[in-house]
Every structure is written in structure tokens, then in C-alpha cells.
Amino acid sequence: MTVANLSIALILSTVLGAFTGLLLGGVISDPYLAIIAGFLATIVVGNAHNIMSPQLAVIFSAIGSRVHLRPIICSVLASLAGGAVAIQVARVSELTWPVMVGALAGLFAGILMALFMTLYGTISRPAGRSRPNP
């Protein structure tokens, strides 16, 4: 992922987390809000990465492809860890506004998911093949 792709993905995940906090703030408690916001942020970051990557630019080519288990596990781990970190940061900084809790959860889950996708991209490539420059 390039710096532009990472920046767009992190902004999208933060905005979606804040929007989730705005919608679900008075309905559910903060831990569940953070986990849901983190999960939605990982979905957005994963889709944004797939759409922005040059080799995966055609959206419909993924319909017939096999679903790998490792990115799904990374997505679940990123959403749980991002939500947990957001709750701890909100408690330490005494934030009680659900929009900020959701934005923090989206940001932290987006950072972790971008890190996992970058690592997965380098691991899944065969040895000796470098990624083409976008």
C-alpha cells in the first residue's frame, strides 16, 4: 500500500467509526460500540485496499476467486484489538462522547488492518517477485 492509499484508508475508517458512534451512541454501551465501529472500519479498509490496488482494480474479478482465511482472521483481530485500545484510551483520557470512542476505534482498527494487509501482501508474494510500481 502506498502512502496515499494508507491515508485514504485511515481517514475512511476514522470517519466511519465516528459515524457509527453517532448512530449507536445512545443505544449500546461503549465496549460494544467500539467493537462494532472497529469491525466496520476493517471492512472499509479492506474494501478500499482492494479497490485502490492496481492488480485488483476490477471489482468483479474477485467473485470467482477463493476466499483466504488469513485476512479474515486479521480483520477480526484488528477490530477486537482496535476496539479494546479505543476503550482504554477513552477511559484514560476521560472521553465520554460516543462519537470520539467510535472514531478512536475506527482509527486504531484501521491502522491495525492496514498493517496486517501490508504484511499479508509481502508474505503472500512468491520469492523473487517484486510488486510493480503503481
C-alpha positions in Angstrom: 0.0 0.0 0.0 1.3 3.4 -0.8 1.1 6.4 1.5 -1.9 7.8 -0.4 -3.8 4.5 -0.1 -2.9 4.3 3.6 -4.0 7.9 4.3 -7.3 7.4 2.5 -8.0 4.1 4.3 -7.3 5.6 7.7 -9.4 8.7 7.0 -12.3 6.5 5.8 -12.0 4.2 8.9 -11.9 7.1 11.3 -14.9 8.8 9.7 -16.9 5.6 9.6 -16.0 4.9 13.3 -17.3 8.4 14.2 -20.4 7.9 12.2 -21.0 4.6 13.9 -20.6 6.3 17.3 -23.0 9.0 16.2 -25.7 6.4 15.2 -25.3 3.9 18.0 -24.1 6.2 20.8 -27.2 6.2 23.0 -28.3 2.7 22.0 -25.4 0.4 23.1 -22.6 0.7 25.7 -19.1 1.9 24.8 -17.3 -1.5 24.6 -19.9 -2.9 22.1 -19.8 0.4 20.2 -16.1 0.3 19.9 -16.1 -3.3 18.6 -18.8 -2.6 16.1 -17.0 0.6 14.9 -13.7 -1.3 14.6 -15.3 -4.1 12.7 -17.0 -1.8 10.2 -13.7 0.1 9.9 -11.8 -3.1 9.0 -14.4 -3.9 6.3 -14.0 -0.4 4.8 -10.2 -0.5 4.9 -10.2 -4.0 3.3 -12.5 -2.9 0.5 -10.7 0.4 0.0 -7.4 -1.5 -0.3 -8.9 -3.9 -2.9 -10.4 -1.2 -4.9 -7.3 1.1 -4.9 -4.8 -1.6 -5.7 -3.8 -1.8 -9.3 -3.8 -5.5 -9.5 -7.3 -5.7 -8.0 -8.9 -2.8 -9.8 -11.6 -4.9 -11.4 -14.1 -5.5 -8.7 -15.9 -8.3 -10.3 -12.8 -10.5 -10.8 -12.9 -11.4 -7.1 -16.3 -13.2 -7.4 -14.8 -16.4 -8.7 -11.6 -16.3 -6.5 -11.1 -18.3 -3.4 -11.5 -16.6 0.0 -8.4 -16.8 2.1 -8.8 -17.4 5.8 -5.8 -15.3 7.0 -7.2 -11.9 6.0 -10.5 -12.7 7.7 -8.7 -13.7 10.9 -6.6 -10.5 10.7 -9.8 -8.5 10.3 -11.4 -9.9 13.4 -8.2 -9.4 15.4 -7.8 -5.9 14.2 -11.4 -5.0 15.1 -11.2 -6.5 18.6 -7.8 -5.0 19.3 -8.8 -1.6 17.9 -12.0 -1.6 19.9 -10.1 -2.6 23.1 -7.5 0.1 22.6 -10.1 2.7 21.9 -11.9 1.9 25.1 -8.7 2.1 27.2 -7.7 5.4 25.6 -11.2 6.8 26.1 -11.1 5.8 29.8 -7.7 7.2 30.4 -8.5 10.5 28.7 -12.0 10.6 30.3 -13.8 10.8 26.9 -17.5 10.0 27.3 -18.7 11.2 23.8 -19.6 8.1 21.8 -18.5 9.8 18.5 -15.0 10.1 19.8 -15.0 6.5 21.1 -16.2 5.3 17.6 -13.6 7.5 15.8 -10.8 6.1 18.0 -12.0 2.5 17.4 -12.1 3.1 13.7 -8.7 4.7 13.7 -7.0 2.0 15.7 -8.7 -0.8 13.8 -7.8 0.8 10.5 -4.2 1.2 11.5 -4.0 -2.5 12.5 -5.8 -3.7 9.4 -3.6 -1.6 7.1 -0.6 -3.1 8.9 -1.9 -6.6 8.5 -2.7 -6.1 4.8 0.7 -4.7 4.2 2.3 -7.7 5.9 0.0 -10.2 4.2 0.8 -8.6 0.8 4.6 -9.2 1.4 4.1 -12.7 2.7 1.7 -13.9 0.0 4.0 -12.8 -2.9 6.3 -15.5 -4.3 10.0 -15.1 -3.6 11.9 -13.1 -6.2 8.8 -11.2 -7.4 8.6 -7.6 -6.6 5.4 -5.6 -6.6 5.0 -3.4 -9.7 5.2 0.3 -9.2 1.7 1.9 -9.4 
